[in-house]
Amino acid sequence: MLDGLNKLFPYSIVVSEPASSAGGSLAFAVVPRNGLLSLIRGVAMPTFLILSALLTISGCNRDEPTEPDTPKLGKRDYAWTADTLKYPGSFQTNMRSMYATSSHNIFIVGHNDINRGKMYHYDGQQWSPVLLTASEGGPIQGAIDLTAIHGNGPNNMWAVGEESYFDPLTGGFSDSSLVLHFDGIQWSKESVPKRRSLWCVAVLSTTQVFAGGRGGVIYIFDGALYTLFELGSEFFFSSIVAIAPNEVYAIGTRNDYAPPLDSAGAFLFRFNESAWIITDSVLFTPLAPPQHFGLRLVDNDGSLYSSAPDIYKYQLGQWEKLFTAPVTNFFASGANNMIAVGKSVYHFNGQDWSEFPQFRSSDWIYSDCYADGNEVFVLGTNGEFSFVLHGK
């Protein structure tokens, strides 16, 4: 599969946008380059200098109207590189989730078939595996898997997933909820009630952590104790976001296609600081209305968004569709800088959405991303190995 990426990116490509806003064709310059992925460099759009002058009209004492300030558009002309993540000796290095406090401090987590290489860290120079399990020299015993990571700063990060344990009742191995915490120095395993695997986590502070997963389970950590909410074994919580203590949302999907109910769908839960309440839903039944929100929740500057598919914004109790595309996840560092990923990579610069077509592919999926206005990181995998696209 490494050869597949080399075949896809065997050249350096320079793309020049049309100089005229009236249209025109893109200009491409193709330069051969060795390596796993070529550098892909976008040329900045033309910059227009607007000169304003103060006009003095004889015999007139009124103020002339001034032109409104032109909004600053987000950066889109990135030079791209890629780093491949494949743990030595493993068949699968399938990373799923990313959390960053800056472009020099990024963690990603996921699956590896040999119980090593479950987490990687980027320090601004290179990616390195984080030693978690005992088999790789870490503190955690047994087999684990990680699915999601989040935090509210470099000294308070949380990762969730599952650990396998021998169940004497069944005589086999079962999955159990796994919660890891990073205090800025080391990762450690939390003691939580044994339930099913966890697939999402959201962090407001050291005393406000939320995690959910299979079996309709949501944990809330208050800094000392875990409170367990069991909201129905038919629910699978795949996404959770915490905007404020009284604005915590989770998506629970239900795959009940059996007649006569046929009530499969996605349900939006909101936590009111004491209970979880269903506030909206989308049914996946043949005669159901069109989907009006996605299966992935995102907090952008205190506002609730969703994706997978498309991108929606929640305002005044209603969902507004902002962008239509096969998007699984997105990240925003401001109103003029949003990165969306799925089967390709998209960018919103405050004015319009644009695709980076060189990254469109049917061979892999992009699962997560991070951007700060100057740099972009996109996490992708083909099921065998993972890679991170880096735009500067």
Buried (B, 14 or more C-beta within 10 A) or exposed (E): EEEEBBEBBBBBBBBBBEEEEEEEEEEEEEEEBEEBBBBBBBEEBEEEEEEEEEEEEEEEEEEEEEEEEEEEBBBBEBBBBBBBBBBEEBEBBBBBBBBBBEBEBBBBBBBBBBBBBBBBEBEEEEBEBBBBBEBBEBEBEBBBBBBBBBBBEBEBBBBBBBBBEEEEEEEEEBBBBBBBBBEEEEBEBBEBEEBBBBBBBBBBEBEBBBBBBBBBBBBBBEEEEBEEBEBEEBBBBBBBBBBEEEBBBBBBBBEEEEEEEBBBBBBBBBBEEEEBEEEBBBBBEEEBEEBBBBBBBBBBEEEBBBBBBBBBBBEEEEBEBBBEBBBBBBBBBBBBBBBBBBBBBBBBBEEEBEEBEBBEBEEBBBBBBBBBEEBBBBBBBBBBBBBBBBBE
